[in-house]
Amino acid sequence: MDSSSESVGDDQGDYQYPWFPMGHFGINFIQTDGSKAYVEGELSRAYIKDYELLKASKRKKEEKQPAEQLQVDMDEMSLQDSVPEDNGEATDKLLEDKDMAYEVLPKWSSDKKKGKKRKAKGRYNYHSFEEYWDVSSFWVIQRTWLNDFGCQMTEENQKELLKKCDEMKPIYPIDQHENLLENPDYQNITKSLTETKEGVTFEEIYAEHCDLIKKQTENDYHIYQTKEVTRRCKDMINRVKRLGYAPGFEESQLPSFYDLNDKDIKIDKPLIKEVRYQIDESYAKKFVGDKFEESTASTSESSSSAESKIESTAQLNPKEIRFNFDPETEQHLIASNAEKLYANDPEISKYYYQRYRLFSRLDEGIIMDREGWFSVTPEAIAEHIADRVVRHNVSVVVDAFTGVGGNAIQFALRGAHVIAIDMDPVRLKCARENARVYGVADYIDFICADFFDVAATWAADKKLAPKVDAVFLSPPWGGPSYLKSKEFDLATGCCPNGIDIFDVSLKISPNIAYFLPRNTKVSQVLTELAIKAKTRMEIEQSSLNTKIKTITVYYGKLAYREKSPKSSGDN
């Protein structure tokens, strides 16, 4: 990227934290049903800092914080002309016409030569067979003709034709044409006609020769293109990996795995047909010190599975559920008491000593259950996400898994009306009280229910459905176990299924912000989400104090808009 990258969007200057595009891409897919799909989007990174909040949260100097920091293995992110013998069996008629093999060739002039020859811009810049044929047809046809019938030309004409062929040879021929005369597919193409057909003229043979050469070249071009797409795919995957993303693509999704001309092809997963991209790794490297590391205050690390959460909620008597916080009987929820309450719980202690990163006003009455300490989004990251979402006429936001309210509060502080949904009444109580602490309770509607049920109700009765501008998704990530995986799977990692969550959200709004672990498979947010959304998308990394913590995937008008990629990714 050049210096212009420092001004992202029309209103980049009014963002609280800077964020920058690192690349853009466009990918054509063949779906499992044989239909085609196109996905276009951006890769970006936000640079967020909360050093002061972290400093204020730490133990006193005489105490030492346990070494709980997770170190990611950076090694995993590293990359990874001879003439055949004449059998002398040509027909007597053709042998008598000693130089007819030369005379039937189209005549050329120096002007025509200059107008015909085209200098290729790069080895992989051919975007169609017609483009390649335009620059290579003269050379490949005449050179193979010379190879087959040069013995029936005068020595002078052989040299003249060879000279013209050398002048017209394309600068970047496809692989099958690199050693053209050694390729058996281009030897004796039409010479057999002189043996099988009587009375055939050189004009007829030449016309047949041109047709056969074109067909063979077209077939070879498509093979070449398939290999080139695979090469570009692998290059893009490696570049994405070096930026700290988890690509997630399988070898079977690359085009060289299939014969794309096979109409009976069966595809298990969306197959990449073409890819264009431009990723500038040097720009990201300007910010030296960025590490790919999970925060000890990493978000959505639900310590229990969704099943246990549902079970505990189901055991509550609806008549006993109270949404008003009672400081006398519920002191165990007061966050400022956590040091004593969780004194023997080292897992919570490490979060407590980063407490102001979670809520800067934690000492003013913030409440959280144990799970809330794991799952709340750090405030600075939540601020940035709200900064990205609440603009461009976005005024009503659904927070589908609100938890203890960290994101809902920031959306409201930016001026949005928020519909906060959570199926756990205790956590929803926390969210409501925390919104009061931040003075935004009146801007948030709290719904204690399963998000799937709420979405189904709105779909069944449009009169009950609010006009929603955007949906924010931050479902539980299945507990800290996701940290042990090289790649996070949306379908099996999220509780409930992260792909199902997205499908339901699309029925509410096409504008979605999906908050996920930094090792989420990029292939899934493209092939299983973006294709369904049929809209632009952006994958933004959150760099908090130079450490990559999470990603947020934006769809619809929430995504940054860049011009369509013109490069094939080789620069």
C-alpha positions, 0 to 999 in steps of 0.5 A: 500500500502507499501513503494513501492507505493512511486514509481509509474510507471517507471518514477515516479520520474520526475513528477512535483507533486507526485501522488499515487495509492490508489487501483485497481479493476476488474469488470465483467458486464452483459450488457443490450444486455446480452453480457459480459464486463470486466473493469479493472482500478486504483484509484489514487490521485495527491497531488498538491500545489500552496500556493505561487500563492494563497498567491500572489493573495489574497487581502491586509491584511486590506481587508477581502476576502468573505467567499465563501468556500463550505463545503462538508458534510462529514457525507454523505461520511461516511459509512454507528446436530439433526436427524429427526424421522425415519418413519420405512417404509424402505423395508424389504430387506434393513432392513435385511441388517442391516449394508449395509448402512455403507458397501456401503460407500467408504473406507478411510485411514488416508493418504487419509484424509490428502490429501483430506482435504484442509484448506480454506484461507478465507471465500470468497476465493472460486472462483468456485463450483469445488473448493468448492466441492473439499473441501466439497463433502465428508462431505456433502455427508456422513453427509446427508447419515448418517442423512438418513440411520444412523439408519441402521448402527451399533452404532460403525459405526455410531460413526466412520462415524460421526467422519470422517465427523467432521474431513472433515467438511470444515473450511468455509462452504457456508451459506446453509451448516452452519447448514446442518441438519437443512436445509430441502433441505438436509433432506431425500434426497434419503430415499424415494427411499426405499419406491417407488422402490422394489429391489433397492440396497444400491449401487444404492441409494448411487449413486443417493444420491451423484448425488442429493447432488451435484446438490443441493450443486451446486445450493446453491453455486451459490446463495451464490456466488451471495450474496457474489458478492453483499456484495463485491460490497457494500463494494467496493462502501463504500470504494470508497465513503470514499475516496471522490468519488461519486460511483453512482451505483444503487441497481438494478445494483447489482447481488442479484437483478436478477436471473442470471440463467434466460435466459429471464432476461431484464437489464436496466443498466449494471449489476455487475456479479463479482468484485475483488478489493484492496483499501488501505484507510490507505495509503490515510489517511497518508495525513491527512487534505485532504478535499473533497471540491470544489474550489472557483476557480473550473474549468469548471463552465460555468456560462451559459448553452451550449444553451445560448453559442451557441445562442450568438455565432450564433448572431455574424456576421462571417465577424465581427469575429477577432481572433487578440486581440486589446488591445485598443478596447478590454480592457474588456478582459484584466485579470489584469483589472478585479478588476475594471471591475468586482468591483460590481460582487462578483462572479467574485471577488472571482476568481480574488483574486485567479487569479495567481492560474489560470495563474501565468503570468496573469499580463503579458497580459492574457485575459479572458471573464467573462466565462473564469474566471469560466471555466479555469483549475487552472494552477497547476492542468493543469500542472499535467494533461499535465505531465501525458498525454505528455509522452509515445510517446504522441506528438499530443493532441486534446483539444476538449473544449479549452476555454481560453487555460489553458490546451492547454498551458500546453500541449504545454509547455510539448512539445506536438503539440496541436489542440485546438478547441472551438466554441466560437470565443471570447474565442478562441481569448483569448486562442490564445493570452494567448498561445502567453504570454506563448511563445507556440502559434506556437505549437498550432493550433486553430480551431473555430468550434463545436468539433462534427463537427470537429470529423465528418469531420475527420471521413468522410475524413481520409486525413483531419484527423491528427494523434492524440495520445490523446484527452483531454476533459473538457466540460462545467459542466452546470454552478455552479448548479452542486455544489448543486448535491450530484452526477454529471451526465455525461449525463445531467450535461455536455453541451453537453452530456458528454457520447456523447462527449466520444463516438465521442472522441473514434473515434479519439483516445483510449487515453483519459483524461476526466476532471470532477467534483469530484462528477462525478458518478464512475458508469458512467465512468465505465459502460458507458465509460470504457466498450465502450473504451475496455481498462484500465482506471484510476480515479485520484483525484486532491488534491490541497493544501489538498482539493479534487477539481476534478477528471481526468479519464484516458483511454488507455495508459494514465492510470497507469498500475497495476497488475491484482487484486488477492484479492477479497477485503477483506483485 
